[in-house]
Amino acid sequence: MRVAIAGAGSVGRSIANELLQNGHEVLLIDRDPRAVRADTVPDAEWLLADACEMSSLDEASLSHCNVVVAATGDDKANLVISLIAKTEYAVPRTVARVNNPKNEWMFDEAWGVDVAVSTPRLMTALVEEAVSVGDIVRIMTFQQSGSDLVELTLPTDSPIVGTRVGDVPWPPDTALVAILRGGRPIPPSPDDPLESGDELLFVAVSEAAPALEELLAPGIDRG
């Protein structure tokens, strides 16, 4: 997979290193000569250019990329990069960094954003995940589908503890994608029994969150 990353700051370089370790091709783009430090990510391609300009993206051969990551520290630039990548170069997938949570509402399909990643939201989600049991924690939003990746830690007194995954009446438009148990992920199967303390990861529409919380809440007799 070929990935172009606009923004070669600490965030962009970290993403690039992870992708390279996983065997992908990476192009880092930045308009600031001070940010173009090829020695920090020696296996990546580097381009000194403004990723908001069509001529720069032509030079980057963006049409040959599978994914574009807009990782600059400027929300306006990240929106423009995502929109151009999607509309002018037909890049299949765009991932955009949200720096200011107040701007998160703009990072949607209308601006060519498939996945918006808000660092403040992720940090909040990690804090909430560490202290919350029985409450839905929204980790990220997939703008193209309008769905959220959410997490919930199963309380000891939840009525579905001990129930097989396939026997739980999950809300519509909700998919259980992973169970985190004992420090490892488990792909859920219909025969897997749920245990207290399980961290359940769902992809679900936003409207499903209240139904999920009600389903998993303790003290409700569902017999």
C-alpha positions in Angstrom: 0.0 0.0 0.0 1.3 3.5 -0.9 0.5 6.2 1.7 1.1 9.9 1.4 1.4 11.9 4.6 1.0 15.6 4.6 2.8 17.1 7.6 6.2 15.8 8.6 6.0 16.9 12.2 6.3 14.4 15.1 2.8 13.0 14.3 3.5 12.5 10.6 6.9 11.0 11.3 5.5 8.6 13.9 2.7 7.4 11.5 5.3 7.0 8.8 7.6 4.8 10.9 4.7 2.6 11.9 3.6 2.1 8.3 7.1 1.4 7.1 7.5 -1.2 9.8 4.3 -2.8 8.5 5.7 -3.0 4.9 4.0 0.0 3.3 5.4 2.6 1.0 5.4 6.1 2.5 5.8 9.6 1.1 6.2 12.5 3.6 5.2 16.0 2.4 5.9 19.2 4.1 6.4 22.8 3.0 8.8 23.8 5.9 12.4 23.0 5.1 13.0 22.5 8.8 10.5 19.7 8.9 12.1 17.8 6.0 14.5 15.6 8.0 15.1 12.6 5.9 17.5 11.1 8.5 14.5 10.7 11.0 12.6 8.4 8.6 15.3 7.2 6.2 13.1 4.6 4.4 10.4 7.1 3.4 10.3 9.3 0.3 10.4 13.0 1.1 8.9 16.0 -0.8 9.5 19.6 0.1 6.2 21.1 -1.1 2.9 22.7 -0.1 0.3 19.8 0.0 -2.5 22.3 -0.5 -1.3 23.1 -4.0 -2.3 21.0 -7.0 1.2 21.3 -8.6 2.7 19.8 -5.4 0.3 16.9 -5.4 0.9 16.3 -9.1 4.6 16.0 -8.2 3.7 13.6 -5.4 1.8 11.4 -7.9 -1.1 11.4 -5.5 -3.4 9.5 -7.9 -1.1 6.4 -7.3 -1.7 6.5 -3.5 -4.1 4.2 -1.7 -4.4 6.5 1.4 -3.7 10.1 2.1 -3.1 11.2 5.7 -3.6 14.9 6.4 -1.5 15.3 9.6 -0.5 18.9 9.7 -1.1 21.2 12.7 -3.5 23.3 10.7 -7.1 22.1 10.5 -7.9 24.3 7.4 -4.9 22.7 5.6 -6.0 19.2 6.6 -9.5 19.8 5.2 -8.2 21.2 1.9 -5.7 18.4 1.5 -8.5 15.8 2.1 -10.9 17.4 -0.3 -8.4 17.7 -3.1 -7.1 14.2 -2.6 -10.6 12.8 -2.8 -12.1 14.9 -5.5 -9.2 15.6 -7.8 -7.1 12.4 -7.4 -9.8 9.9 -6.5 -7.7 8.6 -3.5 -9.7 5.7 -2.0 -9.2 6.6 1.6 -8.4 9.9 3.5 -7.5 10.2 7.1 -7.4 13.7 8.7 -6.0 14.9 11.9 -8.3 17.3 13.9 -6.3 19.7 16.0 -9.1 21.7 17.5 -12.1 19.8 18.8 -14.3 22.8 17.9 -13.6 22.1 14.2 -14.5 18.4 14.4 -17.9 18.9 12.9 -16.4 20.0 9.6 -14.4 16.8 9.1 -16.9 14.8 7.2 -17.6 13.4 3.7 -18.4 16.8 2.4 -14.8 17.8 2.9 -13.5 14.4 1.5 -12.7 13.0 5.0 -13.2 9.3 5.5 -11.8 9.1 9.0 -11.3 12.0 11.3 -8.8 11.5 14.2 -9.0 14.0 17.0 -6.0 13.7 19.4 -7.9 15.5 22.2 -10.8 13.1 21.8 -8.6 10.1 21.7 -6.9 11.2 24.9 -10.2 11.8 26.5 -11.4 8.4 25.4 -8.3 6.7 26.9 -8.9 8.5 30.2 -12.6 7.6 30.2 -11.8 4.0 29.3 -9.4 3.8 32.3 -12.0 4.9 34.8 -15.4 4.0 33.4 -17.1 0.6 33.7 -20.6 0.2 32.1 -20.4 3.5 30.2 -20.0 3.9 26.4 -16.7 5.5 25.4 -16.6 6.9 21.8 -13.1 6.4 20.4 -13.5 7.7 16.8 -16.0 8.4 14.1 -16.0 7.0 10.5 -17.4 9.9 8.7 -18.2 8.1 5.4 -20.5 5.7 7.1 -21.7 7.9 10.0 -20.6 5.1 12.5 -18.6 5.3 15.7 -16.0 3.0 17.1 -17.1 2.7 20.8 -15.9 0.7 23.8 -17.7 -0.5 26.9 -16.3 -2.5 29.8 -18.8 -5.1 31.0 -19.7 -4.6 34.7 -19.7 -7.6 37.0 -23.5 -7.3 37.6 -24.4 -6.9 33.9 -27.3 -9.2 33.0 -25.5 -10.5 29.9 -22.4 -11.8 31.8 -22.2 -15.5 31.0 -24.4 -15.1 27.9 -23.2 -16.4 24.5 -22.5 -13.6 22.0 -24.9 -15.1 19.6 -27.7 -15.0 22.1 -27.5 -11.3 22.9 -30.1 -9.1 21.2 -27.7 -6.5 20.0 -29.3 -3.2 18.9 -29.8 -2.7 15.1 -26.9 -1.2 13.2 -24.4 -2.5 15.8 -21.5 -4.9 15.3 -19.4 -6.4 18.0 -15.9 -6.4 16.4 -13.6 -7.5 19.2 -13.5 -8.6 22.9 -10.4 -7.5 24.8 -9.8 -10.0 27.7 -6.7 -10.6 29.7 -4.7 -8.2 27.6 -5.4 -9.8 24.3 -8.0 -9.3 21.5 -10.5 -12.0 20.8 -12.5 -12.1 17.5 -16.0 -12.7 18.8 -17.9 -15.8 17.6 -21.6 -16.7 18.4 -20.5 -19.3 20.9 -18.2 -17.1 23.0 -19.6 -16.4 26.5 -19.2 -12.9 27.8 -17.3 -12.4 31.0 -17.3 -9.5 33.6 -14.5 -7.1 32.8 -14.6 -7.8 29.1 -13.8 -4.7 27.0 -16.3 -4.8 24.2 -15.4 -2.9 21.0 -18.4 -2.0 18.7 -18.9 -0.3 15.4 -22.3 1.3 15.6 -24.4 4.2 14.5 -24.4 7.1 17.0 -28.1 6.5 17.8 -27.3 3.0 19.0 -25.3 4.1 22.0 -28.3 4.5 24.5 -29.7 1.1 23.5 -26.2 -0.5 24.0 -25.9 1.1 27.5 -29.4 -0.1 28.4 -28.7 -3.6 27.2 -25.5 -3.9 29.1 -26.6 -2.0 32.2 -26.7 -3.9 35.6 -29.9 -4.5 37.6 -32.2 -5.3 34.7 -34.0 -8.6 34.6 -34.1 -9.9 31.0 -35.3 -13.4 31.8 
